[in-house]
Amino acid sequence: MDKPLDKKDFKNKDSAFVINDEGNATLCMIHQEDGQPYMFPIPDLTLIYFTQAQSNIKDIQVYKNELLTKSAIAKIQTESSTNEFYQFYGAAAAAIIFLSTALESFINQSIPENFIFRQANGQKKCIEEYDHEQIQRFLSTDSKIKNVMPSIYKKDFYKIQNKNTLNIDSLKRLRDEIIHTKIVKNEMHHGVIKKLLAFNYDGALQSVAVFMNFYNPNYIIECDCGLDF
């Protein structure tokens, strides 16, 4: 029987492989806190972001219904709807941000390590080159979706405009409005709030899943537990 591992075995280590009972190796991250090492499997962050967005989307309609019930002008208000508004806005904004982050994360992890992306710069009359790190840091999400991904996979999700491309474009625009919040004179945040109330969350979630599966088949799969994925 192997001797138990000691704390010193993990000193100055960031990761290690763990062999499970079936003989499969899992790469784990080692985290040190107060002198105690902790080890946990390195997750796929894209799936975490996607799942978190899905979780928030499930709550949005409930919060929206409660908000509308308490905010109807035709009814005499007996209590404030402030709490319902905070719940709705928090869930809605979180869903948009997490789903957008899942999309960005998926694209970045899809870029091969030695891949070079080339594009013409008409103003400078030259061909620009971007390596793996530069693509992630300097190119917009829109450019990655419409230029980089087709260059890598030799197929283009945006070749034909459809409800999925429109949903993803709407998602990206609304995400930018939330992240870069601007105040319009005499209106404060009216515009972004109205868009959050009207946004097609389920459609955006489905479209992002379709996009991911287009480039990585069965990456997002429907489960047989009665849930969406």
Beta strands, then each sheet from edge to edge (+ up, - down):
strand 1: 15-19
strand 2: 25-33
strand 3: 36-41
strand 4: 117-121
strand 5: 126-130
sheet 1: 1+ 2- 3+
sheet 2: 4+ 5-
end
